[in-house]
């Protein structure tokens, strides 16, 4: 597939940056303006994406569609796409458990070719280079891999089985994100008793400890609206694998205390700890 037309659903902080990288090897990169927020519009403009008024028009023009949205919306979005008989490559790149990815592949598979994707790392801006892991039909996976060749989005191929990329994403997220939640609880407990600086001194003796990065707590709080549902996806995947999900559900419940801090770039560490301490 040479110079495909690519679409992103939707231009959030990760989706917009990933789509901008795809533009290096695409004829154009589209996004659907219908029902999107002013923040989405601003990101799309920042990254030079081309707006299309309706989803049917976007799908009609697209060879590859990349779905990167909050986990809870992934199936509804796929169902909406399925209602318009999309015939290209659909990259299901959301942080959802493998069972949901399989359902989406079955939902779209009669017309589209579904590729399972999972992004590990931060958005590809400021020198950061996440990896988009891919699994699914070999030809479609190769098309997606070619789309990001030479860009800040690396690709990792996991074979032809739908669900492998989703499983890897959630396996990593189960450690990386719940570790941040545990840091917030540890620092919050120390802060409540006036020994937070002493805790940080202890943590500083171990350079590999997340406790040595308390400044990340505010960033965790601002992302909690996305991370919480992702932890529920991990819990579901653990349960499907016969593993106890309780720790991940507790992490999701803890993150929910920060839901009103959505994308708040001005949030301080103290503000985040105060919100965490309020039921």
Secondary structure, DSSP 8 states (H G I E B T S, - for coil): --S-EEEEE--SHHHHHHHHHHGGGSSEEEEE-TT--HHHHHHHHHTT-EEES-HHHHHHH-SEEEE---GGGHHHHHHHHHTTT--SEEEE-SS--HHHHHHHHHHHTTTSEEEEEEEESS-S-TT---EEEEEE-HHHHHHHHHHTTTSS-EEEE--S-TTHHHHHHHHHHHHHHHHHHHHHHHHHHHHHTT-HHHHHHHHHT-TT-GGG-TTHHHHHHHHHHHHHHHHHHHHHHHHHTT---HHHHHHHHHHGGGGGGTT-TT--HHHHHHHHT--
